[in-house]
Amino acid sequence: MRWFIVIFLALVLLSSALPWLERMGLGRLPGDLNFSIFGWKIRLPFASTILLTSVCLLLGRLI
């Protein structure tokens, strides 16, 4: 249950920081989906989420 909360919080932080992270190149990785339907821009940053969650997991283990 604890890891579910940690992953959920990492996803919330990623989605709120996505505009800033896109300037650094995240959100445009090969596994990220960006498309537009009926004028709506939809982003599904699968690869970026996995990358940032892995980094957060490694940082959590080191601390």
N, CA, C and O atoms as CSV, one atom per row, in Angstrom:
chain,resi,resn,atom,element,x,y,z
A,1,MET,N,N,0.831,-1.195,0.000
A,1,MET,CA,C,0.000,0.000,0.000
A,1,MET,C,C,0.871,1.254,0.000
A,1,MET,O,O,0.531,2.255,-0.630
A,2,ARG,N,N,2.002,1.191,0.713
A,2,ARG,CA,C,2.878,2.355,0.795
A,2,ARG,C,C,3.447,2.709,-0.572
A,2,ARG,O,O,3.542,3.887,-0.916
A,3,TRP,N,N,3.828,1.695,-1.363
A,3,TRP,CA,C,4.397,1.959,-2.684
A,3,TRP,C,C,3.346,2.525,-3.635
A,3,TRP,O,O,3.673,3.318,-4.518
A,4,PHE,N,N,2.113,2.135,-3.465
A,4,PHE,CA,C,1.037,2.696,-4.279
A,4,PHE,C,C,0.925,4.195,-4.047
A,4,PHE,O,O,0.746,4.960,-4.994
A,5,ILE,N,N,1.027,4.613,-2.806
A,5,ILE,CA,C,0.950,6.036,-2.476
A,5,ILE,C,C,2.151,6.781,-3.041
A,5,ILE,O,O,2.004,7.885,-3.566
A,6,VAL,N,N,3.340,6.187,-2.939
A,6,VAL,CA,C,4.546,6.820,-3.462
A,6,VAL,C,C,4.456,6.980,-4.978
A,6,VAL,O,O,4.786,8.043,-5.505
A,7,ILE,N,N,4.021,5.952,-5.675
A,7,ILE,CA,C,3.889,6.029,-7.139
A,7,ILE,C,C,2.818,7.047,-7.520
A,7,ILE,O,O,3.000,7.801,-8.475
A,8,PHE,N,N,1.712,7.079,-6.795
A,8,PHE,CA,C,0.659,8.054,-7.070
A,8,PHE,C,C,1.174,9.480,-6.897
A,8,PHE,O,O,0.900,10.345,-7.730
A,9,LEU,N,N,1.912,9.727,-5.828
A,9,LEU,CA,C,2.461,11.067,-5.604
A,9,LEU,C,C,3.480,11.436,-6.683
A,9,LEU,O,O,3.547,12.593,-7.098
A,10,ALA,N,N,4.265,10.472,-7.135
A,10,ALA,CA,C,5.219,10.733,-8.213
A,10,ALA,C,C,4.485,11.093,-9.501
A,10,ALA,O,O,4.928,11.976,-10.235
A,11,LEU,N,N,3.383,10.432,-9.780
A,11,LEU,CA,C,2.596,10.760,-10.971
A,11,LEU,C,C,1.970,12.149,-10.875
A,11,LEU,O,O,1.915,12.877,-11.866
A,12,VAL,N,N,1.508,12.511,-9.707
A,12,VAL,CA,C,0.927,13.842,-9.515
A,12,VAL,C,C,1.998,14.910,-9.712
A,12,VAL,O,O,1.756,15.919,-10.374
A,13,LEU,N,N,3.176,14.691,-9.142
A,13,LEU,CA,C,4.269,15.651,-9.304
A,13,LEU,C,C,4.709,15.743,-10.757
A,13,LEU,O,O,5.002,16.833,-11.247
A,14,LEU,N,N,4.759,14.625,-11.442
A,14,LEU,CA,C,5.147,14.627,-12.851
A,14,LEU,C,C,4.151,15.411,-13.694
A,14,LEU,O,O,4.550,16.224,-14.528
A,15,SER,N,N,2.878,15.177,-13.487
A,15,SER,CA,C,1.883,15.878,-14.301
A,15,SER,C,C,1.862,17.378,-14.021
A,15,SER,O,O,1.591,18.171,-14.922
A,16,SER,N,N,2.144,17.770,-12.786
A,16,SER,CA,C,2.160,19.209,-12.492
A,16,SER,C,C,3.441,19.872,-12.990
A,16,SER,O,O,3.439,21.065,-13.292
A,17,ALA,N,N,4.528,19.120,-13.081
A,17,ALA,CA,C,5.810,19.674,-13.527
A,17,ALA,C,C,6.074,19.407,-15.012
A,17,ALA,O,O,7.154,19.728,-15.508
A,18,LEU,N,N,5.123,18.837,-15.715
A,18,LEU,CA,C,5.332,18.460,-17.115
A,18,LEU,C,C,5.702,19.624,-18.026
A,18,LEU,O,O,6.595,19.451,-18.855
A,19,PRO,N,N,5.078,20.800,-17.931
A,19,PRO,CA,C,5.500,21.906,-18.809
A,19,PRO,C,C,6.961,22.300,-18.606
A,19,PRO,O,O,7.659,22.597,-19.575
A,20,TRP,N,N,7.427,22.306,-17.368
A,20,TRP,CA,C,8.825,22.631,-17.093
A,20,TRP,C,C,9.746,21.523,-17.580
A,20,TRP,O,O,10.828,21.791,-18.104
A,21,LEU,N,N,9.318,20.281,-17.408
A,21,LEU,CA,C,10.145,19.149,-17.822
A,21,LEU,C,C,10.221,19.007,-19.334
A,21,LEU,O,O,11.206,18.482,-19.854
A,22,GLU,N,N,9.193,19.467,-20.052
A,22,GLU,CA,C,9.220,19.404,-21.517
A,22,GLU,C,C,10.333,20.278,-22.093
A,22,GLU,O,O,10.903,19.958,-23.136
A,23,ARG,N,N,10.633,21.367,-21.417
A,23,ARG,CA,C,11.744,22.208,-21.875
A,23,ARG,C,C,13.075,21.483,-21.746
A,23,ARG,O,O,14.032,21.803,-22.452
A,24,MET,N,N,13.139,20.506,-20.845
A,24,MET,CA,C,14.354,19.722,-20.651
A,24,MET,C,C,14.394,18.486,-21.550
A,24,MET,O,O,15.394,17.769,-21.558
A,25,GLY,N,N,13.332,18.227,-22.302
A,25,GLY,CA,C,13.304,17.100,-23.222
A,25,GLY,C,C,12.400,15.965,-22.787
A,25,GLY,O,O,12.123,15.067,-23.582
A,26,LEU,N,N,11.932,15.979,-21.552
A,26,LEU,CA,C,11.003,14.938,-21.114
A,26,LEU,C,C,9.624,15.227,-21.682
A,26,LEU,O,O,9.263,16.385,-21.893
A,27,GLY,N,N,8.867,14.194,-21.924
A,27,GLY,CA,C,7.558,14.353,-22.556
A,27,GLY,C,C,7.645,14.167,-24.052
A,27,GLY,O,O,6.622,14.140,-24.737
A,28,ARG,N,N,8.851,14.039,-24.567
A,28,ARG,CA,C,9.059,13.808,-25.996
A,28,ARG,C,C,9.911,12.564,-26.224
A,28,ARG,O,O,10.559,12.434,-27.263
A,29,LEU,N,N,9.912,11.659,-25.265
A,29,LEU,CA,C,10.644,10.410,-25.391
A,29,LEU,C,C,9.874,9.466,-26.321
A,29,LEU,O,O,8.685,9.674,-26.561
A,30,PRO,N,N,10.535,8.436,-26.843
A,30,PRO,CA,C,9.856,7.541,-27.792
A,30,PRO,C,C,8.586,6.872,-27.275
A,30,PRO,O,O,7.719,6.540,-28.084
A,31,GLY,N,N,8.436,6.659,-25.981
A,31,GLY,CA,C,7.237,6.018,-25.447
A,31,GLY,C,C,6.138,6.976,-25.046
A,31,GLY,O,O,5.105,6.537,-24.540
A,32,ASP,N,N,6.322,8.268,-25.254
A,32,ASP,CA,C,5.318,9.268,-24.878
A,32,ASP,C,C,4.373,9.527,-26.049
A,32,ASP,O,O,4.805,9.673,-27.193
A,33,LEU,N,N,3.101,9.581,-25.749
A,33,LEU,CA,C,2.090,9.826,-26.783
A,33,LEU,C,C,1.524,11.228,-26.627
A,33,LEU,O,O,1.071,11.612,-25.549
A,34,ASN,N,N,1.554,11.982,-27.708
A,34,ASN,CA,C,0.953,13.315,-27.763
A,34,ASN,C,C,0.079,13.365,-29.009
A,34,ASN,O,O,0.569,13.177,-30.122
A,35,PHE,N,N,-1.206,13.618,-28.824
A,35,PHE,CA,C,-2.088,13.726,-29.976
A,35,PHE,C,C,-3.227,14.681,-29.686
A,35,PHE,O,O,-3.452,15.083,-28.544
A,36,SER,N,N,-3.931,15.031,-30.732
A,36,SER,CA,C,-5.018,15.988,-30.622
A,36,SER,C,C,-6.288,15.386,-31.213
A,36,SER,O,O,-6.277,14.845,-32.318
A,37,ILE,N,N,-7.387,15.488,-30.458
A,37,ILE,CA,C,-8.684,14.987,-30.913
A,37,ILE,C,C,-9.704,16.087,-30.673
A,37,ILE,O,O,-9.878,16.539,-29.541
A,38,PHE,N,N,-10.375,16.517,-31.722
A,38,PHE,CA,C,-11.425,17.533,-31.648
A,38,PHE,C,C,-10.954,18.798,-30.932
A,38,PHE,O,O,-11.710,19.401,-30.171
A,39,GLY,N,N,-9.716,19.194,-31.173
A,39,GLY,CA,C,-9.176,20.398,-30.573
A,39,GLY,C,C,-8.606,20.218,-29.175
A,39,GLY,O,O,-8.065,21.165,-28.604
A,40,TRP,N,N,-8.717,19.039,-28.624
A,40,TRP,CA,C,-8.168,18.742,-27.303
A,40,TRP,C,C,-6.778,18.142,-27.468
A,40,TRP,O,O,-6.589,17.209,-28.249
A,41,LYS,N,N,-5.816,18.672,-26.741
A,41,LYS,CA,C,-4.475,18.097,-26.754
A,41,LYS,C,C,-4.367,17.097,-25.611
A,41,LYS,O,O,-4.592,17.431,-24.447
A,42,ILE,N,N,-4.025,15.885,-25.961
A,42,ILE,CA,C,-3.937,14.820,-24.971
A,42,ILE,C,C,-2.496,14.344,-24.901
A,42,ILE,O,O,-1.877,14.046,-25.923
A,43,ARG,N,N,-1.969,14.276,-23.683
A,43,ARG,CA,C,-0.595,13.812,-23.458
A,43,ARG,C,C,-0.644,12.569,-22.586
A,43,ARG,O,O,-1.290,12.553,-21.538
A,44,LEU,N,N,0.038,11.546,-23.025
A,44,LEU,CA,C,0.196,10.334,-22.236
A,44,LEU,C,C,1.692,10.040,-22.130
A,44,LEU,O,O,2.243,9.318,-22.962
A,45,PRO,N,N,2.347,10.590,-21.118
A,45,PRO,CA,C,3.807,10.462,-21.012
A,45,PRO,C,C,4.241,9.156,-20.337
A,45,PRO,O,O,4.734,9.170,-19.209
A,46,PHE,N,N,4.056,8.034,-21.028
A,46,PHE,CA,C,4.372,6.739,-20.437
A,46,PHE,C,C,5.866,6.593,-20.142
A,46,PHE,O,O,6.240,6.253,-19.019
A,47,ALA,N,N,6.715,6.843,-21.126
A,47,ALA,CA,C,8.163,6.665,-20.944
A,47,ALA,C,C,8.720,7.659,-19.928
A,47,ALA,O,O,9.561,7.294,-19.107
A,48,SER,N,N,8.268,8.889,-19.973
A,48,SER,CA,C,8.739,9.891,-19.013
A,48,SER,C,C,8.320,9.524,-17.595
A,48,SER,O,O,9.083,9.726,-16.650
A,49,THR,N,N,7.126,8.991,-17.440
A,49,THR,CA,C,6.644,8.584,-16.126
A,49,THR,C,C,7.491,7.450,-15.566
A,49,THR,O,O,7.866,7.464,-14.394
A,50,ILE,N,N,7.790,6.471,-16.408
A,50,ILE,CA,C,8.612,5.349,-15.957
A,50,ILE,C,C,10.015,5.829,-15.588
A,50,ILE,O,O,10.573,5.401,-14.578
A,51,LEU,N,N,10.578,6.708,-16.396
A,51,LEU,CA,C,11.909,7.234,-16.125
A,51,LEU,C,C,11.949,8.011,-14.814
A,51,LEU,O,O,12.819,7.767,-13.978
A,52,LEU,N,N,11.030,8.932,-14.626
A,52,LEU,CA,C,11.030,9.746,-13.408
A,52,LEU,C,C,10.662,8.948,-12.166
A,52,LEU,O,O,11.175,9.226,-11.081
A,53,THR,N,N,9.785,7.966,-12.306
A,53,THR,CA,C,9.444,7.118,-11.172
A,53,THR,C,C,10.647,6.283,-10.759
A,53,THR,O,O,10.883,6.073,-9.570
A,54,SER,N,N,11.399,5.813,-11.729
A,54,SER,CA,C,12.616,5.050,-11.421
A,54,SER,C,C,13.644,5.921,-10.707
A,54,SER,O,O,14.289,5.471,-9.759
A,55,VAL,N,N,13.798,7.154,-11.154
A,55,VAL,CA,C,14.728,8.072,-10.500
A,55,VAL,C,C,14.270,8.352,-9.070
A,55,VAL,O,O,15.091,8.364,-8.153
A,56,CYS,N,N,12.990,8.573,-8.873
A,56,CYS,CA,C,12.472,8.814,-7.522
A,56,CYS,C,C,12.646,7.585,-6.640
A,56,CYS,O,O,12.939,7.716,-5.452
A,57,LEU,N,N,12.473,6.408,-7.195
A,57,LEU,CA,C,12.665,5.171,-6.434
A,57,LEU,C,C,14.125,5.033,-6.007
A,57,LEU,O,O,14.408,4.683,-4.861
A,58,LEU,N,N,15.042,5.305,-6.918
A,58,LEU,CA,C,16.463,5.225,-6.577
A,58,LEU,C,C,16.843,6.262,-5.520
A,58,LEU,O,O,17.609,5.962,-4.604
A,59,LEU,N,N,16.317,7.468,-5.642
A,59,LEU,CA,C,16.578,8.491,-4.633
A,59,LEU,C,C,16.006,8.100,-3.276
A,59,LEU,O,O,16.625,8.352,-2.242
A,60,GLY,N,N,14.829,7.487,-3.279
A,60,GLY,CA,C,14.218,7.034,-2.047
A,60,GLY,C,C,15.016,5.932,-1.372
A,60,GLY,O,O,15.085,5.866,-0.145
A,61,ARG,N,N,15.610,5.079,-2.168
A,61,ARG,CA,C,16.430,4.005,-1.587
A,61,ARG,C,C,17.737,4.548,-1.018
A,61,ARG,O,O,18.249,4.012,-0.035
A,62,LEU,N,N,18.276,5.590,-1.613
A,62,LEU,CA,C,19.531,6.157,-1.143
A,62,LEU,C,C,19.363,6.979,0.125
A,62,LEU,O,O,20.286,7.098,0.931
A,63,ILE,N,N,18.171,7.545,0.291
A,63,ILE,CA,C,17.945,8.433,1.457
A,63,ILE,C,C,17.577,7.637,2.682
A,63,ILE,O,O,17.353,8.212,3.748
